[in-house]
Amino acid sequence: MLLYKLIKRIISTSSFAEMDREQEQMQFLGLFGIFKESFKIILSWRKIFAQITLTLILPLTFIFLGHLEISNILFRDIRHTEFEKDITPPGTRTYNKLSDTLSSEWITFLLFKVAYVTILLILSLLSTAAVVYTIASIYTGRELTLKKVMSVVPKVWKRLIVTFLCMFAAFFVYNFIAVLVMFICAVVFPYNAVIFLMIVVLIIYVVGFVYMSLIWHLATVVSVLETSYGLKAMKKSNDLIKGNQGIVIAIFFMLNLSFVLIQFLFRLFVVHGSSLEAWKRVGFGVLCSLLFGSVFLFGLVVQTIIYLVCKSYHHENIDKGDLSNHLESYLGEYEPLSGKDVQLEQYQV
């Protein structure tokens, strides 16, 4: 028991030393360096991250994967009712009854989707708040308990929801403009030119969508660790990400590819795996849940490390004392200074 505590203390101290590295050195962490740093933090502080996972991320995982199965069942019923309606003579009592049933099934499906998106969003923002706050507390050497983290999460969540609403509005305007441009191209230009223009517009749209997604992810970290949130957090995120787009895009692609593969496996072996034995479907379901939860936690840690790397790249030092005071303000223990981000100071190299 004593040996176990000694090893744990050494690992914890090593991890803190890694996070305590000079800020200007963080900018030299490449793709694998960011991944390595994230793994070290999770392993060294596995107890608190395991508690956050069980409390927030695991329910989010069950909801995300469970909605795939439930959506498949609901949509299967809709398709069956539509088929029965198509082969039933119009105007009959059976036809009218099938029409009412179909309307009811579509309403149920849409309400389920709305409830799913709402709950998923809430748990996702709460998980983000918990993980980012935890890493910042580790960085400043603050005492960490699940009770303290959970008491802070609702206050941080309010800032995150404002940032999300601003980002949602930006995506809405972006998609509206994209659809409008495609519509104009389809109406104004001849058919031969439309296909080429549509491909060009689609490529530009995807590039812009990915870049906005990167800004959103980094803006969530900014909203927790700085006084900026909402539009200011988005602007700050856009400024920070400059110069590191290549690494950030590569990480974004790898993480999202992992989520897509997990979702594909779950659909293949659980949702559409009716030919498999029950215990195998349950086993694949558990495996996919563990993988999804692990990747989601890892992704949240990675985006926080990316924030530190971007700050270092732009030569913006993070003062631990001011950051600690900023974190205390969530607990009502400290009133942060007004004006610019109090925990940040610029230094010259």
C-alpha positions as CSV (number, residue, x, y, z in Angstrom):
1,M,0.0,0.0,0.0
2,L,2.8,2.4,0.9
3,L,4.7,1.5,-2.3
4,Y,1.5,2.2,-4.4
5,K,1.1,5.6,-2.8
6,L,4.8,6.4,-3.4
7,I,4.5,5.5,-7.1
8,K,1.3,7.5,-7.4
9,R,3.0,10.5,-5.8
10,I,5.9,10.3,-8.3
11,I,3.6,10.0,-11.3
12,S,1.5,12.9,-10.1
13,T,4.6,15.1,-9.5
14,S,6.0,14.2,-12.9
15,S,2.7,15.2,-14.6
16,F,2.6,18.5,-12.7
17,A,6.2,19.1,-13.8
18,E,5.2,18.5,-17.4
19,M,2.3,21.0,-17.1
20,D,4.6,23.4,-15.3
21,R,6.9,23.6,-18.3
22,E,7.8,27.1,-19.6
23,Q,5.0,28.5,-21.6
24,E,7.2,29.3,-24.6
25,Q,8.1,25.6,-24.9
26,M,4.4,24.6,-25.3
27,Q,4.4,25.9,-28.9
28,F,6.8,23.2,-29.9
29,L,4.4,20.4,-29.0
30,G,3.4,18.8,-32.3
31,L,0.6,16.4,-33.1
32,F,1.9,13.5,-31.2
33,G,3.3,15.7,-28.5
34,I,-0.2,17.0,-27.8
35,F,-1.6,13.5,-27.7
36,K,1.2,12.4,-25.4
37,E,0.7,15.3,-23.0
38,S,-3.1,14.5,-22.9
39,F,-2.5,10.9,-22.1
40,K,-0.1,11.8,-19.3
41,I,-2.6,14.1,-17.7
42,I,-5.5,11.6,-17.9
43,L,-3.4,8.7,-16.5
44,S,-1.8,10.8,-13.7
45,W,-5.2,12.2,-12.5
46,R,-7.2,9.2,-13.5
47,K,-9.3,9.2,-10.3
48,I,-10.9,12.6,-10.9
49,F,-11.3,12.0,-14.6
50,A,-12.9,8.6,-13.9
51,Q,-15.4,10.3,-11.6
52,I,-16.2,13.0,-14.2
53,T,-16.6,10.2,-16.8
54,L,-19.0,8.2,-14.6
55,T,-21.0,11.3,-13.7
56,L,-21.3,13.2,-17.0
57,I,-19.6,11.5,-19.9
58,L,-21.0,8.0,-19.5
59,P,-24.6,9.2,-19.4
60,L,-23.8,11.3,-22.5
61,T,-22.4,8.1,-24.2
62,F,-25.5,6.1,-23.4
63,I,-27.8,8.8,-24.7
64,F,-25.8,9.2,-28.0
65,L,-25.5,5.5,-28.8
66,G,-29.0,4.7,-27.4
67,H,-30.6,7.3,-29.7
68,L,-29.2,5.4,-32.7
69,E,-31.1,2.3,-31.7
70,I,-34.3,4.1,-30.7
71,S,-34.2,6.3,-33.9
72,N,-33.9,3.1,-35.9
73,I,-36.9,1.5,-34.2
74,L,-39.1,4.7,-34.6
75,F,-38.1,5.2,-38.2
76,R,-38.7,1.5,-39.0
77,D,-42.2,1.9,-37.7
78,I,-42.7,5.0,-39.9
79,R,-41.5,3.2,-43.0
80,H,-43.8,0.2,-42.3
81,T,-46.8,2.5,-41.8
82,E,-46.0,4.4,-45.0
83,F,-45.8,1.1,-46.9
84,E,-49.2,0.0,-45.5
85,K,-50.6,3.4,-46.5
86,D,-49.3,3.1,-50.0
87,I,-51.0,-0.2,-50.7
88,T,-54.3,0.9,-49.0
89,P,-57.0,2.5,-51.2
90,P,-57.4,6.2,-50.4
91,G,-60.6,7.3,-48.7
92,T,-61.2,4.1,-46.7
93,R,-61.3,3.9,-42.9
94,T,-58.1,2.0,-42.8
95,Y,-56.3,4.6,-45.0
96,N,-57.5,7.4,-42.7
97,K,-56.4,5.5,-39.6
98,L,-53.0,4.8,-41.1
99,S,-52.7,8.6,-42.0
100,D,-53.4,9.5,-38.3
101,T,-50.9,6.8,-37.1
102,L,-48.2,8.1,-39.5
103,S,-48.7,11.7,-38.3
104,S,-48.5,10.5,-34.7
105,E,-45.3,8.5,-35.4
106,W,-43.6,11.5,-37.1
107,I,-44.5,13.8,-34.2
108,T,-43.1,11.2,-31.8
109,F,-39.9,10.9,-33.9
110,L,-39.4,14.7,-34.1
111,L,-40.1,15.2,-30.3
112,F,-37.6,12.4,-29.5
113,K,-34.9,14.1,-31.7
114,V,-35.5,17.5,-30.0
115,A,-35.3,15.9,-26.6
116,Y,-32.1,14.0,-27.6
117,V,-30.4,17.1,-29.0
118,T,-31.3,19.2,-25.9
119,I,-30.0,16.6,-23.4
120,L,-26.9,15.8,-25.5
121,L,-26.1,19.5,-25.7
122,I,-26.5,20.0,-21.9
123,L,-24.4,17.0,-21.0
124,S,-21.7,17.9,-23.6
125,L,-21.3,21.5,-22.3
126,L,-21.3,20.3,-18.7
127,S,-18.6,17.7,-19.5
128,T,-16.6,20.4,-21.3
129,A,-16.9,22.7,-18.3
130,A,-15.8,20.0,-15.9
131,V,-12.8,18.8,-17.8
132,V,-11.4,22.2,-18.7
133,Y,-11.9,23.5,-15.1
134,T,-10.2,20.3,-13.9
135,I,-7.1,20.7,-16.1
136,A,-6.8,24.4,-15.2
137,S,-7.0,23.5,-11.5
138,I,-4.3,20.9,-12.0
139,Y,-2.2,23.5,-13.8
140,T,-2.5,26.0,-11.0
141,G,-2.0,23.3,-8.3
142,R,-5.5,23.8,-6.7
143,E,-7.1,21.1,-4.6
144,L,-9.5,19.0,-6.7
145,T,-12.5,17.0,-5.6
146,L,-15.5,15.9,-7.6
147,K,-17.8,17.9,-5.3
148,K,-15.9,21.1,-6.0
149,V,-15.8,20.5,-9.8
150,M,-19.6,19.8,-9.8
151,S,-20.3,22.9,-7.8
152,V,-18.4,25.0,-10.4
153,V,-19.9,23.3,-13.5
154,P,-23.3,25.0,-13.5
155,K,-21.7,28.5,-13.3
156,V,-19.2,27.7,-16.1
157,W,-22.1,26.2,-18.1
158,K,-23.9,29.5,-18.3
159,R,-20.9,31.1,-20.0
160,L,-20.6,28.1,-22.4
161,I,-24.3,28.2,-23.4
162,V,-23.9,31.9,-24.4
163,T,-20.9,31.0,-26.5
164,F,-22.9,28.1,-28.0
165,L,-25.8,30.3,-28.9
166,C,-23.5,32.8,-30.7
167,M,-21.8,30.0,-32.5
168,F,-25.2,28.4,-33.5
169,A,-26.3,31.8,-34.9
170,A,-23.0,32.0,-36.9
171,F,-23.6,28.5,-38.3
172,F,-27.2,29.3,-39.1
173,V,-26.2,32.4,-41.1
174,Y,-23.3,30.5,-42.8
175,N,-25.6,27.7,-43.9
176,F,-28.3,30.1,-45.1
177,I,-25.7,32.0,-47.2
178,A,-24.4,28.7,-48.6
179,V,-27.9,27.6,-49.6
180,L,-28.7,31.0,-51.1
181,V,-25.5,30.9,-53.2
182,M,-26.3,27.4,-54.5
183,F,-29.8,28.5,-55.4
184,I,-28.5,31.5,-57.3
185,C,-26.0,29.4,-59.1
186,A,-28.7,26.9,-60.1
187,V,-31.0,29.7,-61.4
188,V,-28.6,32.0,-63.1
189,F,-26.0,29.7,-64.7
190,P,-26.5,27.1,-67.4
191,Y,-26.6,23.4,-66.5
192,N,-23.1,22.6,-67.6
193,A,-21.6,25.3,-65.5
194,V,-23.8,24.6,-62.5
195,I,-22.2,21.2,-61.7
196,F,-18.7,22.7,-61.7
197,L,-19.9,25.7,-59.6
198,M,-21.7,23.4,-57.1
199,I,-18.5,21.4,-56.6
200,V,-16.5,24.5,-56.0
201,V,-19.1,26.0,-53.6
202,L,-19.3,22.6,-51.7
203,I,-15.5,22.5,-51.3
204,I,-15.5,26.1,-50.0
205,Y,-18.4,25.3,-47.7
206,V,-16.7,22.2,-46.2
207,V,-13.5,24.1,-45.5
208,G,-15.4,27.0,-43.9
209,F,-17.5,24.6,-41.8
210,V,-14.4,22.8,-40.5
211,Y,-12.7,26.0,-39.6
212,M,-15.8,27.3,-37.8
213,S,-16.0,24.0,-35.9
214,L,-12.3,24.5,-34.8
215,I,-13.2,28.0,-33.6
216,W,-16.2,26.6,-31.6
217,H,-14.1,23.9,-29.8
218,L,-11.4,26.4,-28.8
219,A,-13.9,29.0,-27.9
220,T,-15.4,26.7,-25.3
221,V,-12.0,26.5,-23.5
222,V,-11.6,30.3,-23.8
223,S,-15.1,30.7,-22.2
224,V,-13.9,28.7,-19.1
225,L,-10.4,30.0,-18.7
226,E,-10.8,33.6,-19.6
227,T,-13.2,36.4,-18.9
228,S,-14.3,36.4,-22.5
229,Y,-17.3,34.4,-23.7
230,G,-19.9,34.6,-26.5
231,L,-18.7,36.6,-29.5
232,K,-15.6,37.7,-27.7
233,A,-14.6,34.1,-27.1
234,M,-15.2,33.3,-30.7
235,K,-13.0,36.3,-31.8
236,K,-10.3,35.3,-29.3
237,S,-10.4,31.7,-30.5
238,N,-10.0,32.8,-34.1
239,D,-7.0,34.8,-33.2
240,L,-5.4,32.0,-31.2
241,I,-5.9,29.4,-33.9
242,K,-3.9,31.3,-36.5
243,G,-0.6,29.7,-37.2
244,N,-1.7,26.3,-35.9
245,Q,-4.4,25.5,-38.4
246,G,-2.6,22.4,-39.8
247,I,-2.1,20.6,-36.4
248,V,-5.6,21.6,-35.2
249,I,-7.3,20.3,-38.4
250,A,-5.3,17.0,-38.2
251,I,-6.4,16.5,-34.6
252,F,-10.0,17.5,-35.4
253,F,-10.0,15.0,-38.3
254,M,-8.5,12.1,-36.3
255,L,-10.9,12.6,-33.4
256,N,-14.0,12.9,-35.6
257,L,-12.9,9.9,-37.6
258,S,-12.7,7.9,-34.4
259,F,-16.3,8.9,-33.5
260,V,-17.5,8.0,-37.0
261,L,-15.9,4.5,-36.8
262,I,-17.4,3.9,-33.3
263,Q,-20.8,4.9,-34.6
264,F,-20.4,2.7,-37.7
265,L,-19.5,-0.3,-35.5
266,F,-22.4,0.3,-33.2
267,R,-24.8,0.5,-36.1
268,L,-23.4,-2.6,-37.7
269,F,-23.2,-4.9,-34.7
270,V,-25.9,-3.5,-32.4
271,V,-28.5,-1.5,-34.3
272,H,-28.5,-3.8,-37.4
273,G,-27.0,-6.8,-35.7
274,S,-30.3,-8.7,-35.2
275,S,-28.6,-11.9,-36.7
276,L,-26.1,-11.9,-33.9
277,E,-26.7,-13.6,-30.5
278,A,-28.0,-11.3,-27.8
279,W,-24.8,-11.5,-25.6
280,K,-22.6,-10.5,-28.6
281,R,-24.8,-7.5,-29.3
282,V,-24.6,-6.5,-25.7
283,G,-20.8,-7.0,-25.7
284,F,-20.4,-4.8,-28.8
285,G,-22.7,-2.2,-27.2
286,V,-20.5,-2.1,-24.0
287,L,-17.3,-2.0,-26.1
288,C,-18.6,0.9,-28.2
289,S,-19.7,2.8,-25.1
290,L,-16.3,2.4,-23.5
291,L,-14.6,3.6,-26.7
292,F,-16.9,6.5,-27.2
293,G,-16.6,7.7,-23.6
294,S,-12.8,7.4,-23.7
295,V,-12.4,9.2,-27.0
296,F,-14.8,12.0,-25.8
297,L,-12.8,12.5,-22.6
298,F,-9.5,12.4,-24.5
299,G,-10.9,15.0,-27.0
300,L,-11.8,17.4,-24.3
301,V,-8.4,17.2,-22.7
302,V,-6.7,17.6,-26.1
303,Q,-8.6,20.8,-26.9
304,T,-7.5,22.2,-23.6
305,I,-3.9,21.4,-24.4
306,I,-4.3,22.9,-27.9
307,Y,-5.4,26.1,-26.1
308,L,-2.2,26.2,-24.1
309,V,-0.1,25.5,-27.3
310,C,-1.9,28.3,-29.1
311,K,-1.3,30.7,-26.2
312,S,2.4,29.8,-26.3
313,Y,2.6,30.2,-30.0
314,H,1.3,33.7,-29.8
315,H,3.6,34.4,-26.8
316,E,0.8,35.0,-24.3
317,N,1.9,33.8,-20.9
318,I,-0.7,32.4,-18.5
319,D,-0.1,33.7,-15.0
320,K,-1.0,31.0,-12.6
321,G,-1.9,33.3,-9.8
322,D,-4.4,35.2,-11.9
323,L,-5.8,32.0,-13.4
324,S,-6.2,30.6,-9.9
325,N,-8.1,33.7,-8.9
326,H,-10.2,33.4,-12.0
327,L,-11.1,29.8,-11.1
328,E,-11.9,30.9,-7.5
329,S,-14.4,33.4,-8.9
330,Y,-16.6,30.5,-10.0
331,L,-16.7,29.4,-6.3
332,G,-17.5,33.0,-5.1
333,E,-14.2,33.1,-3.3
334,Y,-12.7,35.9,-5.4
335,E,-14.1,38.8,-7.5
336,P,-12.1,39.0,-10.8
337,L,-10.9,42.3,-12.0
338,S,-12.9,44.0,-14.8
339,G,-11.5,44.8,-18.2
340,K,-9.2,42.7,-20.2
341,D,-8.5,39.0,-19.4
342,V,-6.9,39.2,-16.0
343,Q,-5.2,35.9,-16.2
344,L,-3.3,36.7,-19.4
345,E,-0.2,38.8,-19.8
346,Q,1.9,39.4,-23.0
347,Y,5.6,38.8,-23.0
348,Q,8.2,39.5,-25.6
349,V,10.8,36.9,-26.9
